[in-house]
Amino acid sequence: MKLKATLQGHTSGIYKLVAEDDILFSASGDGILAGWDLKTFQPSPFSVKVGLPVYSVAVQDARMLIGQGHGGIHVIDRESKKEIRHLKFHEKGVFDICYNPLQNHFYSTGGGGSLSVFDGDNYNLLLQIPLSGGKLRRLLLSPD
């Protein structure tokens, strides 16, 4: 395998990478969610500064959900780069977010050990389950 490019720009650790079409999104401890064009290996026009460490990101069509270090989730319109909603379901960092298109639900995990389930249309909290006294860092959806 041959190295194709080195993408530089963040000033802190990268916590999450998500590929969507020809763009790679990188979430970093410097408080920035950056986009990179995978054809040219240059920064894409998409970049959002959150101001707190960004640990997680999920894509839902024209929206992005960004989980940050103080328990907040920013719902961002990808076209305008404006915040639509700010959710606060976790007391500590939001370490992972994933979208279930079959149920139209989002799931998020955090540093407080809980799993949150919320609606994909209005982002209302449907369920919160305390699972651990420690951090929950990763979510995976089963195909069934």
C-alpha positions as CSV (number, residue, x, y, z in Angstrom):
1,M,0.0,0.0,0.0
2,K,1.3,3.4,-1.0
3,L,0.7,6.7,0.9
4,K,-1.4,8.9,-1.3
5,A,-1.5,12.1,0.8
6,T,-1.0,13.6,4.3
7,L,-3.9,15.8,5.4
8,Q,-2.7,18.6,7.8
9,G,-4.6,21.2,9.6
10,H,-5.7,20.1,13.1
11,T,-3.8,21.3,16.1
12,S,-4.9,18.5,18.4
13,G,-5.7,14.8,18.3
14,I,-8.3,13.4,15.9
15,Y,-11.1,11.4,17.6
16,K,-13.4,10.4,14.7
17,L,-13.2,10.0,11.0
18,V,-16.4,9.7,8.9
19,A,-16.4,9.3,5.1
20,E,-19.5,10.6,3.2
21,D,-19.4,10.4,-0.6
22,D,-16.0,12.1,-1.6
23,I,-15.5,14.0,1.7
24,L,-13.7,12.8,4.8
25,F,-14.8,14.5,8.0
26,S,-12.4,14.7,10.9
27,A,-13.4,15.5,14.5
28,S,-10.6,16.9,16.6
29,G,-9.8,17.9,20.1
30,D,-9.0,21.4,18.7
31,G,-12.8,22.0,18.6
32,I,-13.1,21.8,14.8
33,L,-15.0,19.4,12.5
34,A,-13.1,19.6,9.2
35,G,-13.9,18.3,5.8
36,W,-11.4,17.0,3.3
37,D,-11.9,16.4,-0.4
38,L,-10.8,12.8,-1.1
39,K,-10.2,13.4,-4.8
40,T,-7.9,16.4,-4.4
41,F,-6.8,15.8,-0.8
42,Q,-7.4,19.4,-0.1
43,P,-9.6,21.0,2.6
44,S,-13.3,21.0,1.5
45,P,-15.4,24.2,2.0
46,F,-17.1,22.4,5.0
47,S,-15.7,23.2,8.4
48,V,-17.4,23.9,11.7
49,K,-15.7,25.4,14.8
50,V,-17.4,24.1,18.0
51,G,-15.0,25.6,20.5
52,L,-14.9,22.4,22.6
53,P,-13.2,19.1,21.8
54,V,-15.2,17.2,19.1
55,Y,-15.3,13.5,19.9
56,S,-18.1,12.2,17.5
57,V,-20.0,12.9,14.4
58,A,-22.9,11.4,12.5
59,V,-24.4,12.3,9.1
60,Q,-28.1,12.4,8.4
61,D,-28.7,13.5,4.8
62,A,-28.4,17.3,4.9
63,R,-27.6,17.5,8.6
64,M,-24.7,16.6,10.8
65,L,-24.7,15.8,14.5
66,I,-21.5,16.8,16.4
67,G,-20.8,15.4,19.9
68,Q,-18.6,17.5,22.0
69,G,-16.6,17.3,25.2
70,H,-19.1,18.8,27.6
71,G,-22.0,16.5,26.8
72,G,-23.7,18.6,24.0
73,I,-24.7,17.5,20.6
74,H,-24.8,20.2,17.9
75,V,-27.3,19.6,15.0
76,I,-25.8,21.4,12.0
77,D,-27.3,22.1,8.6
78,R,-24.6,21.1,6.1
79,E,-25.6,23.7,3.5
80,S,-25.7,26.8,5.7
81,K,-23.3,25.5,8.4
82,K,-25.7,26.9,10.9
83,E,-26.8,25.2,14.1
84,I,-30.4,24.0,14.0
85,R,-30.5,22.5,17.5
86,H,-28.3,22.0,20.5
87,L,-29.0,18.9,22.5
88,K,-27.9,18.1,26.0
89,F,-28.5,14.5,26.9
90,H,-25.1,13.7,28.5
91,E,-23.3,15.2,31.5
92,K,-19.8,14.4,30.1
93,G,-18.3,14.0,26.6
94,V,-20.4,12.5,23.8
95,F,-18.0,9.8,22.5
96,D,-20.1,8.3,19.8
97,I,-23.3,9.0,17.8
98,C,-24.8,6.7,15.2
99,Y,-28.0,6.9,13.0
100,N,-30.4,4.0,12.5
101,P,-32.3,4.8,9.2
102,L,-34.7,1.9,9.7
103,Q,-36.1,3.3,13.0
104,N,-35.1,7.0,12.2
105,H,-33.4,7.1,15.6
106,F,-30.0,8.4,16.8
107,Y,-28.1,6.7,19.5
108,S,-25.4,8.5,21.5
109,T,-23.0,7.3,24.3
110,G,-21.2,9.4,26.8
111,G,-18.6,9.7,29.5
112,G,-21.3,9.2,32.2
113,G,-22.0,5.7,31.1
114,S,-25.5,6.2,29.5
115,L,-27.0,5.4,26.1
116,S,-29.4,7.9,24.7
117,V,-32.0,7.2,22.0
118,F,-33.6,10.2,20.3
119,D,-35.9,10.9,17.4
120,G,-34.3,11.5,13.9
121,D,-37.0,14.1,13.0
122,N,-37.4,16.4,16.0
123,Y,-34.4,15.2,18.1
124,N,-36.6,14.6,21.2
125,L,-35.1,12.2,23.7
126,L,-37.0,8.9,23.6
127,L,-35.0,6.9,26.1
128,Q,-31.9,7.1,28.2
129,I,-30.4,3.9,29.7
130,P,-27.6,4.0,32.3
131,L,-25.4,1.1,31.3
132,S,-22.1,1.7,33.1
133,G,-20.4,3.7,35.8
134,G,-17.6,4.4,33.3
135,K,-17.3,5.8,29.8
136,L,-19.1,4.3,26.8
137,R,-16.9,5.0,23.9
138,R,-18.3,3.1,20.8
139,L,-21.6,2.2,19.2
140,L,-22.2,-0.3,16.4
141,L,-25.5,-1.1,14.8
142,S,-26.3,-4.8,14.0
143,P,-27.8,-5.3,10.6
144,D,-30.7,-7.2,12.2
